[in-house]
Amino acid sequence: MRPPRVKTKWRPPLYLIVYAVLLTVMTLPVLTVVWFRAVRAASGAMAPAEIATLAVVLILTLAVAYVLTRTLTVPINALITRTDEIARGGRAAIRPLDNYGTREVATLSQSFLDLAGKLVDHSDHVRTFAAHVSHELKSPLTSIKGAAELLRDDDEDNPMSQEQRNRFLANIIADAERLDTLLSRLRDLAKAELPSEQGSSSVNDIVVQLKMQFRQLAISDDECGEERLALPGEAAGIIFANLAENAFQNGADSFVIDASGDGRRMTVRIRDNGRGIADGNRERIFEPFFSTRREDGGTGMGLGIVRAMLASHGGSIELLDSSQDGTIFQITLPLAS
């Protein structure tokens, strides 16, 4: 969406307002002196005390003008200049100002730098994500195109066997299914990054839903079924389904949810008894498209979707432990209202 534009019309600059106010204030003692001289009908020259008073007022006015310029006009103009630099230069231009002047200007500048950093991070994320998506979609599309061309160009003098034909058709179907899975995960990720809807769900409802989806897993809630999570039903279903799918694909047959609150936050621990995560992969499991099961159809988007969806609801996820005995994830969420 194109951002709204400020209407073009003349507006007084800040320094003009500051100096106009100060000059107005300065005229008050001058008018006072003139008034008293008129009342006394004094026609002679101004007394030295009057001249000194006006000189002091002028000096104080100029001093106040200098302070206001240094604390307001200069930092604001510097912030405007920095905005233009960031628009042209990106991350390298995100750096503190030399002078903030007042606490309010410093707070405004920090908010601006935080927003600029988030926008640049989001731009980098979109760029990297687009590169990953194009790569992930290109492989199955290339395979489908190659198999289809071979089937189309089948030589009548030396036709391929039925076994070869079936193998090419099976490859096309498998790649089409992979594309469908990728698109489904992309829809989930897009939904996760949209502004979150309000709602809550109980651990018991989550367990019931998971038992219907994953009949091969023994799913339990460690007697915390009445605990409510600050997640609407659809979001909770996507989050825990991805975690259960990961556990099942890594050889688990047990999936335990343990939720507890401390009055401020809700903590949910998810334990499985799968093969665990290799030490070298623990730092990468939340990276988009990182998968150790690519040959088996893994997309590497499950945990990325989980983290994005939790973040949109004010939550987070971390890997607590992983070994040959299983894996433990911990989810932290605000208390359900």
C-alpha positions in Angstrom: 0.0 0.0 0.0 1.3 3.4 -0.9 1.9 5.5 2.2 -0.2 8.7 2.6 1.4 11.9 1.7 1.5 15.1 3.8 -0.4 17.9 2.0 2.0 20.4 0.4 1.5 23.8 1.9 3.5 26.5 3.7 4.2 25.6 7.3 6.5 27.7 9.6 9.7 25.9 10.6 10.3 25.1 14.3 13.1 27.7 14.6 10.8 30.5 13.4 8.2 29.5 16.0 10.8 29.4 18.7 12.2 32.8 17.8 8.8 34.4 17.4 7.8 33.3 20.8 11.0 34.5 22.4 10.8 37.9 20.6 7.2 38.2 21.8 8.4 37.5 25.4 11.2 40.0 25.0 8.8 42.8 24.0 7.1 42.6 27.3 9.8 44.4 29.4 10.3 46.9 26.6 6.6 47.8 26.6 6.7 48.0 30.3 9.5 50.5 30.2 7.8 52.5 27.5 4.6 52.5 29.5 6.1 53.8 32.7 8.1 56.5 30.9 4.9 57.6 29.2 3.1 57.8 32.5 5.9 59.8 34.1 6.0 62.0 30.9 9.7 61.6 30.9 11.2 63.1 27.8 14.8 62.7 28.6 17.2 59.9 27.7 16.7 56.4 29.1 18.2 55.9 32.5 21.2 53.5 32.7 19.1 51.1 34.8 16.6 50.8 32.0 19.2 50.3 29.4 20.9 47.6 31.5 17.5 45.9 32.0 16.8 45.7 28.3 20.4 44.5 27.6 20.0 41.7 30.2 16.6 40.7 28.7 18.2 40.6 25.2 21.1 38.4 26.3 18.8 36.0 28.2 16.5 35.8 25.2 19.4 34.9 22.9 20.7 32.4 25.4 17.3 30.7 25.6 17.1 30.7 21.8 20.5 29.0 21.6 19.4 26.3 24.1 16.2 25.6 22.3 18.0 25.4 19.0 20.5 23.0 20.4 18.0 20.8 22.2 15.2 20.8 19.7 15.9 22.2 16.2 19.3 20.6 15.6 18.4 17.0 16.8 15.1 17.0 14.9 16.9 18.2 11.7 19.6 15.5 12.3 16.8 12.9 12.7 15.3 14.0 9.4 18.6 13.7 7.7 19.2 10.3 9.2 15.8 9.2 7.9 16.8 10.1 4.3 20.2 8.2 4.8 18.4 5.1 6.0 16.0 5.2 3.0 19.0 5.3 0.7 21.6 3.3 2.6 19.8 0.6 4.6 21.4 -0.9 7.7 24.7 1.0 7.5 22.8 4.3 8.2 21.1 2.9 11.4 23.4 4.5 14.0 22.8 6.9 16.9 22.7 10.7 16.5 25.6 12.8 17.9 23.3 14.9 20.0 19.7 14.2 21.3 19.1 17.4 23.2 16.1 16.3 25.4 14.8 13.1 26.8 11.8 13.2 24.6 13.9 13.6 21.4 16.2 10.7 22.6 13.1 8.5 23.2 11.7 9.5 19.7 15.1 8.7 18.1 15.4 5.3 19.8 11.9 4.4 18.7 12.8 5.5 15.2 16.0 3.4 15.2 14.1 0.4 16.6 11.5 0.7 13.8 14.1 1.2 11.1 16.0 -1.9 12.4 12.9 -4.0 12.3 12.0 -2.8 8.8 15.5 -3.6 7.5 15.5 -7.0 9.3 12.1 -7.7 7.7 13.4 -6.7 4.3 16.4 -9.0 4.7 14.1 -11.8 5.8 11.8 -11.3 2.8 14.8 -11.3 0.4 16.3 -14.4 2.0 12.9 -16.1 2.2 12.2 -15.4 -1.5 15.5 -16.9 -2.5 14.8 -20.1 -0.4 11.2 -20.4 -1.8 12.4 -20.0 -5.4 15.1 -22.7 -4.8 12.6 -25.1 -3.1 10.0 -24.7 -5.9 12.5 -24.9 -8.7 13.7 -28.4 -7.9 10.4 -30.3 -8.2 9.3 -28.1 -11.1 12.5 -29.0 -13.0 11.9 -32.6 -12.2 8.3 -32.5 -13.4 9.2 -30.7 -16.6 12.0 -33.1 -17.4 9.7 -36.2 -16.8 6.9 -34.7 -18.8 9.2 -33.9 -21.7 10.6 -37.4 -21.8 7.0 -38.8 -21.9 6.1 -36.4 -24.6 9.1 -37.2 -26.8 8.8 -40.9 -26.4 10.2 -42.5 -29.6 7.7 -44.6 -31.4 10.5 -46.7 -33.0 12.1 -47.3 -29.6 9.3 -46.7 -27.1 10.0 -46.7 -23.4 8.8 -49.7 -21.3 5.7 -49.5 -19.1 8.0 -49.7 -16.1 9.9 -46.6 -17.2 6.7 -44.8 -18.0 5.3 -45.6 -14.5 8.5 -44.5 -12.9 8.4 -41.1 -14.6 4.7 -40.7 -13.7 5.5 -41.6 -10.1 8.2 -38.9 -10.1 5.7 -36.4 -11.4 3.1 -37.3 -8.7 5.7 -37.2 -5.9 7.0 -33.8 -7.0 3.5 -32.5 -7.3 2.7 -33.6 -3.8 5.9 -31.9 -2.6 4.8 -28.7 -4.3 1.4 -29.0 -2.6 3.1 -29.5 0.8 5.3 -26.5 0.3 2.4 -24.3 -0.7 0.4 -25.5 2.3 3.4 -24.7 4.6 3.7 -21.3 3.0 0.0 -20.6 3.6 0.6 -21.5 7.3 3.6 -19.2 7.5 1.7 -16.3 5.9 -1.1 -16.9 8.4 1.4 -17.0 11.3 2.9 -13.6 10.4 -0.5 -11.8 10.1 -1.8 -9.8 13.0 -2.9 -12.3 15.6 -6.5 -12.9 16.5 -7.6 -13.1 20.1 -8.6 -16.2 21.9 -7.5 -19.1 24.1 -7.6 -22.9 24.0 -7.3 -25.6 26.6 -4.6 -28.2 26.7 -7.3 -30.8 26.8 -8.7 -29.6 23.5 -5.2 -29.6 21.9 -4.6 -33.2 23.0 -8.0 -34.4 21.7 -7.2 -32.8 18.3 -3.7 -34.3 18.2 -5.0 -37.8 19.0 -7.2 -37.6 16.0 -4.4 -36.5 13.7 -1.6 -38.7 15.1 -2.9 -42.1 16.0 0.6 -43.5 16.0 1.6 -41.3 18.9 0.7 -41.8 22.6 -0.3 -38.2 23.4 -0.9 -37.1 27.0 -1.1 -33.8 29.0 0.4 -34.7 32.3 -2.8 -33.9 34.2 -2.9 -30.2 33.1 -5.8 -30.5 30.6 -7.7 -27.6 32.2 -4.9 -25.1 31.7 -5.7 -22.5 29.1 -3.1 -21.1 26.6 -3.3 -17.6 25.1 -3.7 -19.2 21.6 -6.8 -19.4 19.5 -7.8 -22.9 18.5 -6.5 -22.7 14.9 -3.1 -21.3 15.9 -2.7 -23.9 18.7 -3.6 -26.7 16.3 -1.0 -25.6 13.8 1.7 -25.1 16.4 1.3 -28.5 18.2 0.6 -30.4 15.0 4.0 -29.3 13.6 5.7 -30.3 16.8 4.0 -33.7 16.9 4.8 -34.2 13.2 8.5 -33.5 13.9 8.4 -35.9 16.8 6.8 -38.7 14.8 9.2 -38.2 11.9 12.1 -38.6 14.3 10.9 -42.0 15.5 8.9 -40.9 18.6 5.9 -42.9 19.9 5.3 -40.7 22.9 4.3 -37.0 23.0 3.7 -35.3 26.4 2.5 -31.7 27.0 3.1 -30.2 30.4 1.7 -26.7 31.1 2.1 -24.5 34.2 1.7 -20.8 35.1 3.5 -18.6 37.5 1.0 -15.8 37.7 2.6 -13.8 34.9 3.4 -16.2 32.1 2.4 -19.7 31.0 5.1 -22.2 30.3 4.5 -25.3 28.2 7.0 -28.1 27.9 6.7 -30.7 25.1 8.6 -34.0 25.5 9.0 -36.8 23.0 11.1 -40.0 23.0 12.4 -39.7 19.5 16.0 -39.9 18.2 16.8 -36.3 19.2 18.6 -33.6 17.4 22.3 -33.8 16.5 24.6 -31.3 18.3 25.6 -29.7 15.0 22.0 -29.0 14.0 20.7 -27.5 17.3 21.5 -23.9 16.3 19.9 -24.3 12.9 16.5 -26.0 13.6 14.6 -22.7 13.5 16.2 -21.6 10.2 13.7 -21.5 7.3 14.0 -24.6 5.0 16.6 -26.3 7.1 15.7 -30.0 7.1 17.5 -33.3 7.7 14.7 -35.1 6.0 14.7 -33.5 2.6 14.9 -36.9 0.8 11.8 -38.0 2.7 9.8 -34.9 1.8 10.7 -32.6 4.7 10.3 -28.9 4.0 12.2 -27.5 6.9 9.4 -25.0 7.6 7.6 -26.6 10.5 9.6 -25.0 13.4 9.8 -21.7 11.5 6.0 -21.6 11.3 5.8 -22.5 15.0 8.2 -19.7 16.0 6.5 -17.1 13.8 3.0 -18.0 15.0 4.0 -17.9 18.7 5.8 -14.6 18.1 2.5 -13.1 16.7 0.8 -14.1 19.9 3.5 -12.7 22.2 5.2 -16.1 22.8 8.4 -17.8 22.1 9.9 -21.3 21.8 13.3 -22.7 22.7 15.0 -26.1 22.6 15.8 -27.1 26.2 17.3 -30.6 25.7 17.8 -33.2 23.1 19.5 -36.6 23.3 19.0 -40.2 22.2 16.2 -40.4 24.8 14.2 -37.6 23.2 13.7 -33.9 22.8 12.2 -31.2 25.1 10.9 -27.9 23.7 9.7 -25.1 25.9 7.0 -22.6 24.9 6.4 -19.4 26.8 3.2 -17.5 26.4 1.2 -14.7 28.1 -1.5 -15.7 30.5 -4.8 -16.3 28.8 -7.3 -13.6 29.5 
